[in-house]
Amino acid sequence: MSNPELAPEIEHFYSQVVDESVRLAMSADGQLELLRTQEILRRFLPSPPARVLDVGGGPGVHAQWLVKDGYSVDLIDPVARHVEQAAAVCPASLGDARALEAAAASYDVVQVLGPLYHLPDPADRRQALSEARRVVRPGGLIAAAAINRYSPLFEHAALARLHFERVQPSVAAILRTSAHDGQQGFTVAYFHRAAELADEMRTAGFQEVEVFGVEGPAWSLLKAVEHHTGQKPSEALFEAALAAARMAEPYPELLAASSHLLAVGRAPA
């Protein structure tokens, strides 16, 4: 697909404002996000060399470790800059999560680790998950990520910005509506509650759905230390935040404290 439909604010954000290829390496909470995403997915991934479709895979940060693990990865993304970056990692092409060109039941795994962030319309999210369901084989794995609805509250408190007049209304609007209009800070985005993400997965036809808090309840401590000191958090603090994320997994009430959510499920066999 040469011209996927993409909001201009999102295109501008990822083409001109941020470099997604380095985001997860530049901060301690980003490193925590990458490490936890890897360890959660590795519990459920089939043995390599399985076929993985990385939908909205950005510049290939996750595709890179999957390829190193021995998986056969194809990546699509609606941002041309991302496709150019990802092409150094695996076969990559422009594409839209809502209209996949892949054949039905052609992949062992479909991961949707970015698109749900940027589809505020529930019909678009349903379509993206429906397409993932179509192209994964019977019994295959689906993994879908979301930004937690409450993460801006934790983030802006950690950055000591929550009391600012320009920030508080924006965070309050996300808490109230789950949506961000992209007018300041982050781009057009949708923020999920854990139960909502699980419901969307089940509605799309996936079974055995589980939702994990990726960074756990202590990620904002890492962000606070880094922001206010200009230094990386100590190894001890990072390891404590990682331990907290792992220990929080059995307790659904703690999902609301994580920055990102990761849902896994299976297509019916």
TIMIBA-416379 format. One record per residue: x, y, z of N, C-alpha, C in turn. Coordinates in steps of 0.02 Angstrom, whole numbers. Each point is the difference from the previous one (the first is absolute). Example, Ala and Ser with C-alpha at 12.3 -4.5 7.8 and 13.67 -1.06 7.14 Angstrom:
BEGIN
{rec {660 -284 390} {-45 59 0} {45 60 0}}
{rec {-18 53 -36} {42 59 3} {-39 55 37}}
//
This chain:
BEGIN
{rec {43 -59 0} {-43 59 0} {45 61 0}}
{rec {-4 42 -51} {47 55 -7} {-20 62 40}}
{rec {-65 10 12} {-23 60 33} {-49 -17 57}}
{rec {26 -27 55} {-45 -15 56} {-30 65 28}}
{rec {-62 -5 23} {-33 58 29} {28 14 69}}
{rec {26 61 9} {34 17 63} {-13 73 15}}
{rec {-20 15 62} {-12 69 20} {65 40 -9}}
{rec {-5 60 -29} {62 39 -13} {38 15 64}}
{rec {-35 7 57} {35 14 63} {46 -58 19}}
{rec {-23 -62 -14} {40 -59 17} {60 -5 -46}}
{rec {-12 11 -65} {54 -1 -49} {54 51 19}}
{rec {-21 60 18} {48 52 18} {38 -19 64}}
{rec {-35 -26 49} {31 -17 64} {56 -50 -9}}
{rec {-13 -53 -38} {50 -53 -7} {51 14 -54}}
{rec {-15 46 -44} {48 17 -53} {45 58 19}}
{rec {-27 46 41} {37 62 13} {15 14 74}}
{rec {-40 -27 46} {7 19 71} {42 -50 39}}
{rec {-15 -64 -5} {36 -51 39} {32 -51 -47}}
{rec {53 -30 24} {32 -55 -36} {-16 -64 39}}
{rec {-50 -36 -23} {-23 -60 36} {53 -54 3}}
{rec {50 3 -44} {51 -53 -1} {43 1 62}}
{rec {2 57 35} {43 4 60} {-40 11 64}}
{rec {-66 6 -4} {-39 18 59} {10 -49 57}}
{rec {-1 -65 -14} {3 -49 54} {70 -8 28}}
{rec {50 28 -33} {68 -4 25} {22 62 37}}
{rec {-37 55 -7} {22 64 26} {-18 14 73}}
{rec {-49 -36 26} {-22 13 68} {-5 -65 39}}
{rec {2 5 66} {-4 -60 42} {-68 -32 -6}}
{rec {-54 41 -2} {-66 -31 -5} {-10 -30 -69}}
{rec {33 28 -53} {-2 -31 -66} {35 -67 -1}}
{rec {58 -3 34} {36 -64 5} {-41 -51 38}}
{rec {-35 22 51} {-44 -45 38} {-56 -25 -45}}
{rec {-29 45 -40} {-54 -20 -46} {24 -53 -49}}
{rec {60 9 -29} {26 -48 -48} {14 -67 33}}
{rec {33 2 57} {18 -62 34} {-62 -40 19}}
{rec {-50 34 28} {-61 -34 22} {-40 -25 -60}}
{rec {-3 38 -54} {-35 -23 -60} {31 -64 -25}}
{rec {66 -2 -1} {36 -59 -23} {-16 -60 45}}
{rec {6 9 65} {-9 -58 44} {-71 -25 1}}
{rec {-49 44 -7} {-70 -23 -3} {-13 -37 -65}}
{rec {21 29 -56} {-14 -33 -64} {35 -67 -5}}
{rec {61 -5 26} {37 -63 -5} {-34 -57 37}}
{rec {-44 15 47} {-37 -53 34} {-50 -33 -47}}
{rec {-24 36 -49} {-56 -22 -41} {20 -16 -73}}
{rec {55 27 -23} {19 -10 -70} {13 -73 -14}}
{rec {-21 -23 -59} {19 -68 -21} {75 -3 -13}}
{rec {26 -60 -6} {71 -7 -13} {18 27 -68}}
{rec {59 31 -8} {22 22 -66} {18 -62 -42}}
{rec {-4 6 -66} {-14 60 -39} {-74 7 -17}}
{rec {-40 28 44} {-70 14 -16} {-4 66 -38}}
{rec {-55 9 -35} {-11 62 -39} {-36 51 42}}
{rec {28 61 3} {-28 54 41} {-15 59 -46}}
{rec {-61 26 6} {-17 62 -35} {-1 55 53}}
{rec {44 49 -9} {6 56 47} {-39 58 -29}}
{rec {-62 8 23} {-46 50 -27} {11 66 37}}
{rec {14 52 -38} {17 64 32} {65 -6 39}}
{rec {47 -37 -28} {62 -17 35} {50 56 3}}
{rec {-18 60 -23} {45 57 5} {67 -13 -35}}
{rec {55 23 30} {66 -8 -31} {31 -69 11}}
{rec {-37 -46 29} {25 -69 6} {35 -16 65}}
{rec {-14 37 53} {33 -13 64} {-17 -70 26}}
{rec {-63 -19 -4} {-19 -67 23} {17 -52 -53}}
{rec {-6 18 -62} {19 -47 -53} {73 -21 6}}
{rec {41 46 22} {72 -14 5} {14 -58 48}}
{rec {-29 3 60} {14 -55 47} {-35 -64 -21}}
{rec {-57 6 -33} {-34 -60 -25} {42 -35 -53}}
{rec {29 38 -45} {43 -28 -52} {61 -33 32}}
{rec {29 33 50} {57 -30 35} {-19 -65 35}}
{rec {-62 -4 22} {-24 -62 32} {-15 -55 -50}}
{rec {3 16 -65} {-9 -51 -52} {-67 1 -35}}
{rec {-41 51 13} {-67 3 -32} {5 32 -69}}
{rec {-47 -20 -42} {-8 30 -67} {-50 57 7}}
{rec {22 62 -8} {-41 58 15} {-12 42 -62}}
{rec {-63 17 -11} {-19 51 -49} {-31 58 38}}
{rec {16 61 -21} {-23 59 35} {-37 47 -47}}
{rec {-55 28 26} {-34 53 -37} {-9 59 48}}
{rec {-1 60 -29} {-10 60 39} {-25 55 -47}}
{rec {-42 46 24} {-26 52 -44} {47 60 -8}}
{rec {56 2 37} {46 57 -3} {60 -19 -42}}
{rec {12 37 -54} {54 -16 -47} {68 -1 34}}
{rec {12 46 46} {64 2 35} {12 -65 38}}
{rec {-52 -26 32} {6 -63 37} {16 -58 -47}}
{rec {-33 -2 -56} {11 -55 -47} {72 1 -25}}
{rec {26 59 -14} {69 6 -23} {48 -25 54}}
{rec {-13 17 63} {43 -23 55} {-6 -75 11}}
{rec {-61 -26 -3} {-11 -71 14} {27 -45 -55}}
{rec {7 27 -60} {23 -41 -57} {70 -28 12}}
{rec {38 31 45} {66 -27 17} {-4 -61 46}}
{rec {-60 -13 27} {-10 -54 48} {-35 -60 -31}}
{rec {-52 14 -40} {-42 -53 -28} {-39 28 -59}}
{rec {-34 -42 -39} {-42 26 -54} {-52 48 29}}
{rec {-4 61 -26} {-43 52 28} {-35 38 -57}}
{rec {-62 17 11} {-38 35 -52} {-52 45 32}}
{rec {-23 50 -37} {-54 42 22} {-64 -41 5}}
{rec {-40 12 51} {-62 -37 7} {-43 29 54}}
{rec {-63 -20 1} {-50 24 46} {-26 -60 41}}
{rec {0 7 66} {-23 -55 43} {-71 -20 -14}}
{rec {-40 46 -28} {-70 -12 -13} {-13 -35 -67}}
{rec {52 -7 -41} {-8 -30 -66} {64 -36 -19}}
{rec {13 -56 33} {61 -37 -12} {-1 -35 -68}}
{rec {56 0 -32} {5 -33 -65} {17 -74 6}}
{rec {19 -22 59} {19 -70 10} {-60 -46 -11}}
{rec {15 -61 -22} {-52 -50 -12} {-27 -25 66}}
{rec {-60 -27 -2} {-31 -28 60} {42 -57 28}}
{rec {4 -4 66} {34 -55 35} {72 -11 -23}}
{rec {35 56 -14} {67 -6 -29} {56 11 51}}
{rec {-16 17 62} {51 13 50} {-14 -39 64}}
{rec {54 -20 34} {-6 -34 64} {-13 50 57}}
{rec {25 61 -9} {-6 52 50} {-15 66 -35}}
{rec {-47 37 28} {-11 69 -22} {6 44 61}}
{rec {46 48 -3} {6 46 56} {-20 70 -23}}
{rec {-41 31 41} {-28 66 -14} {21 44 59}}
{rec {63 21 -1} {29 33 59} {-1 76 -4}}
{rec {-31 27 -52} {-4 72 -7} {-66 28 -25}}
{rec {-33 -35 -46} {-59 30 -33} {-57 19 47}}
{rec {-13 -38 52} {-58 15 42} {9 67 36}}
{rec {63 22 9} {12 66 31} {-34 56 -39}}
{rec {2 -7 -66} {-15 56 -44} {-64 -9 -40}}
{rec {-45 -41 27} {-66 -10 -31} {-54 18 50}}
{rec {-16 65 7} {-50 20 50} {-70 -27 -15}}
{rec {-15 -12 -63} {-66 -26 -19} {-3 -74 16}}
{rec {-46 -22 43} {-5 -71 17} {-11 -45 -60}}
{rec {-33 25 -51} {-11 -40 -61} {66 -15 -34}}
{rec {47 48 1} {66 -12 -29} {39 -51 40}}
{rec {-5 3 66} {34 -50 41} {-29 -69 -11}}
{rec {-65 -4 -6} {-32 -65 -15} {24 -27 -66}}
{rec {6 44 -49} {22 -22 -67} {73 -24 2}}
{rec {42 36 37} {70 -21 4} {7 -68 33}}
{rec {-37 -12 54} {3 -65 33} {-33 -54 -42}}
{rec {-52 18 -37} {-31 -48 -46} {48 -22 -55}}
{rec {38 47 -25} {50 -16 -51} {55 -45 29}}
{rec {21 15 61} {49 -44 32} {-27 -70 7}}
{rec {-63 -5 19} {-34 -65 6} {-2 -37 -67}}
{rec {-11 37 -53} {-5 -31 -67} {66 -30 -22}}
{rec {56 34 13} {63 -22 -30} {40 -47 45}}
{rec {-21 -9 64} {35 -48 43} {-30 -69 -11}}
{rec {43 -50 5} {-24 -69 -10} {-44 -22 58}}
{rec {-41 -51 -10} {-39 -28 56} {46 -20 58}}
{rec {-17 22 59} {41 -14 59} {60 46 7}}
{rec {8 47 -47} {57 45 1} {-6 54 53}}
{rec {56 34 11} {6 49 54} {-13 70 -26}}
{rec {-37 39 39} {-8 72 -12} {26 36 62}}
{rec {38 52 -11} {24 43 55} {-16 72 -19}}
{rec {-35 34 45} {-20 69 -14} {17 44 60}}
{rec {32 56 -14} {20 47 52} {-45 61 1}}
{rec {-5 30 58} {-39 61 9} {34 44 51}}
{rec {-14 65 -3} {22 45 52} {-53 2 54}}
{rec {21 -6 62} {-46 -1 55} {-34 69 9}}
{rec {-64 -1 11} {-38 62 6} {26 46 55}}
{rec {29 -28 52} {21 40 57} {74 20 -2}}
{rec {36 -22 -52} {72 14 -2} {17 74 -3}}
{rec {-39 43 -34} {19 72 1} {-2 30 70}}
{rec {-45 -25 42} {-3 24 69} {65 -14 37}}
{rec {24 -62 -5} {62 -19 32} {60 37 -30}}
{rec {0 5 -67} {57 30 -34} {8 74 18}}
{rec {-54 38 -5} {6 71 13} {9 16 74}}
{rec {-22 -43 43} {16 8 71} {74 -12 11}}
{rec {28 -53 -32} {71 -15 7} {44 57 -27}}
{rec {-24 32 -53} {38 55 -31} {-13 67 35}}
{rec {-42 0 53} {-18 61 36} {-32 52 -45}}
{rec {-44 -24 -44} {-34 45 -46} {-76 -1 10}}
{rec {-24 -44 42} {-73 -11 3} {-37 62 24}}
{rec {33 43 38} {-34 59 26} {-2 58 -50}}
{rec {35 -7 -57} {0 54 -49} {-69 7 -32}}
{rec {-21 61 -11} {-66 13 -27} {-9 -29 -70}}
{rec {54 -2 -39} {-6 -26 -68} {-1 -77 -2}}
{rec {27 -32 53} {5 -73 1} {-62 -32 32}}
{rec {-22 28 54} {-55 -31 38} {-63 -11 -42}}
{rec {-23 48 -40} {-59 -13 -41} {9 -57 -51}}
{rec {61 -4 -28} {13 -53 -49} {-2 -69 32}}
{rec {31 -6 59} {0 -64 36} {-71 -17 23}}
{rec {-36 50 24} {-69 -11 22} {-44 -24 -58}}
{rec {12 27 -59} {-39 -21 -58} {13 -72 -19}}
{rec {63 -22 6} {17 -70 -14} {-33 -46 51}}
{rec {2 19 63} {-31 -40 52} {-76 -5 -11}}
{rec {-29 53 -26} {-72 2 -9} {-23 -35 -64}}
{rec {40 7 -55} {-23 -23 -66} {42 -55 -30}}
{rec {59 -13 27} {49 -49 -27} {35 24 -63}}
{rec {-15 61 -23} {28 23 -63} {42 63 10}}
{rec {50 7 -42} {42 60 -2} {-3 29 -71}}
{rec {-11 65 -4} {-10 30 -66} {64 17 -37}}
{rec {57 -9 32} {64 13 -33} {19 72 -6}}
{rec {-35 44 35} {15 71 -5} {62 21 38}}
{rec {20 -39 50} {62 15 36} {30 -65 25}}
{rec {67 -1 3} {34 -60 23} {-6 -57 -49}}
{rec {-29 -54 22} {-8 -60 -41} {-49 13 -57}}
{rec {0 -44 -49} {-43 8 -58} {-69 -30 13}}
{rec {-43 -2 -51} {-67 -28 5} {5 -71 28}}
{rec {-36 -14 54} {10 -64 33} {-63 -21 39}}
{rec {-3 -66 12} {-53 -29 41} {33 -39 57}}
{rec {-30 6 60} {28 -30 60} {-50 -50 29}}
{rec {21 -63 6} {-44 -55 21} {-1 -11 75}}
{rec {-55 -26 24} {-2 -36 64} {11 -74 -15}}
{rec {27 -36 48} {18 -70 -11} {-60 -42 -20}}
{rec {-57 9 35} {-59 -39 -15} {-26 15 -70}}
{rec {7 62 -21} {-22 20 -67} {42 -34 -53}}
{rec {66 -2 10} {44 -33 -48} {-17 -74 -5}}
{rec {-11 -32 56} {-19 -71 0} {-66 -10 -37}}
{rec {-48 43 12} {-65 -6 -34} {8 8 -75}}
{rec {41 47 -22} {11 9 -72} {32 -62 -31}}
{rec {45 -31 35} {32 -61 -25} {-52 -56 -6}}
{rec {-41 -9 51} {-50 -54 -1} {-53 13 -54}}
{rec {-20 63 -8} {-48 17 -52} {26 -17 -69}}
{rec {66 6 -9} {31 -16 -64} {5 -75 -12}}
{rec {-17 -40 51} {-1 -72 -8} {58 -36 31}}
{rec {42 35 37} {58 -33 31} {-20 -32 67}}
{rec {34 -54 15} {-13 -38 61} {61 1 45}}
{rec {-9 -24 62} {55 -3 49} {34 67 9}}
{rec {-40 53 1} {28 68 2} {27 15 70}}
{rec {60 25 2} {31 24 62} {28 70 -12}}
{rec {-5 42 51} {27 68 -5} {53 9 54}}
{rec {57 27 -20} {56 11 45} {16 75 5}}
{rec {20 21 59} {29 67 7} {73 -5 -18}}
{rec {20 37 -52} {68 -9 -26} {52 26 49}}
{rec {-3 64 18} {52 29 43} {-15 -7 74}}
{rec {-61 -19 17} {-16 -9 70} {-11 66 36}}
{rec {-7 -2 66} {-21 59 38} {55 49 19}}
{rec {64 -15 -16} {55 44 23} {36 36 -57}}
{rec {-25 -4 -61} {33 30 -57} {9 76 7}}
{rec {-50 33 30} {3 73 5} {55 22 48}}
{rec {21 -43 46} {57 16 43} {64 6 -41}}
{rec {8 -44 -49} {58 4 -45} {-2 66 -39}}
{rec {-58 17 -25} {-7 62 -39} {14 61 43}}
{rec {-24 -1 63} {10 57 44} {74 10 15}}
{rec {35 -54 18} {72 5 15} {38 26 -60}}
{rec {-13 -27 -58} {36 20 -60} {-13 73 -17}}
{rec {-63 20 6} {-18 68 -19} {29 52 49}}
{rec {-3 -14 63} {19 50 50} {74 2 16}}
{rec {36 -55 -15} {72 -1 14} {42 5 -63}}
{rec {-30 -16 -58} {39 -1 -61} {45 -60 -6}}
{rec {-9 -48 46} {41 -60 1} {-44 -62 -8}}
{rec {30 -53 -25} {-36 -64 -3} {-13 -24 71}}
{rec {-59 -30 12} {-11 -30 66} {52 -54 15}}
{rec {12 -11 63} {49 -52 19} {-24 -68 -24}}
{rec {48 -45 -6} {-18 -69 -19} {-47 -31 51}}
{rec {11 17 64} {-43 -27 52} {-72 24 -7}}
{rec {-9 64 -17} {-68 25 -9} {-33 -30 -61}}
{rec {38 -8 -54} {-28 -32 -60} {-21 -72 16}}
{rec {43 -37 34} {-16 -69 16} {-61 -4 47}}
{rec {-7 50 44} {-58 1 44} {-64 12 -40}}
{rec {3 46 -48} {-58 14 -43} {-18 -61 -41}}
{rec {50 -35 -25} {-11 -62 -38} {-32 -53 44}}
{rec {25 -8 61} {-29 -48 46} {-72 18 17}}
{rec {-14 64 8} {-68 21 14} {-47 -18 -57}}
{rec {23 9 -62} {-41 -17 -58} {-17 -75 -1}}
{rec {50 -40 15} {-11 -72 1} {-45 -22 58}}
{rec {11 29 58} {-40 -18 58} {-73 23 -6}}
{rec {-12 53 -38} {-67 27 -7} {-45 -41 -46}}
{rec {29 -44 -39} {-38 -35 -52} {-62 -37 26}}
{rec {2 -33 58} {-60 -38 22} {-57 44 24}}
{rec {10 66 3} {-48 44 31} {-30 49 -51}}
{rec {-59 -16 -26} {-29 41 -54} {-10 73 19}}
{rec {-10 14 65} {-11 69 20} {61 43 -12}}
{rec {60 -31 -6} {61 38 -11} {12 14 -74}}
{rec {-40 -28 -44} {7 15 -72} {-7 74 -13}}
{rec {-42 34 38} {-12 71 -11} {61 43 13}}
{rec {51 -27 34} {59 39 16} {55 -5 -52}}
{rec {-7 -44 -49} {52 -9 -50} {-7 53 -54}}
{rec {54 11 -36} {-2 49 -55} {-31 -31 -63}}
{rec {19 -61 -15} {-28 -36 -58} {-31 -66 22}}
{rec {-47 -22 -40} {-34 -64 10} {17 -45 -60}}
{rec {8 -64 13} {13 -48 -53} {-50 -58 6}}
{rec {-41 -9 -51} {-49 -54 0} {23 -55 -47}}
{rec {-8 -61 21} {16 -58 -43} {-63 -44 -3}}
{rec {-8 -32 -57} {-57 -44 -9} {14 -49 -56}}
{rec {-46 -46 -10} {7 -51 -52} {-60 1 -47}}
{rec {14 -10 -64} {-54 -11 -47} {-30 -69 13}}
{rec {-65 -10 -10} {-29 -67 9} {36 -51 -43}}
{rec {11 -58 27} {36 -53 -37} {-45 -29 -55}}
//
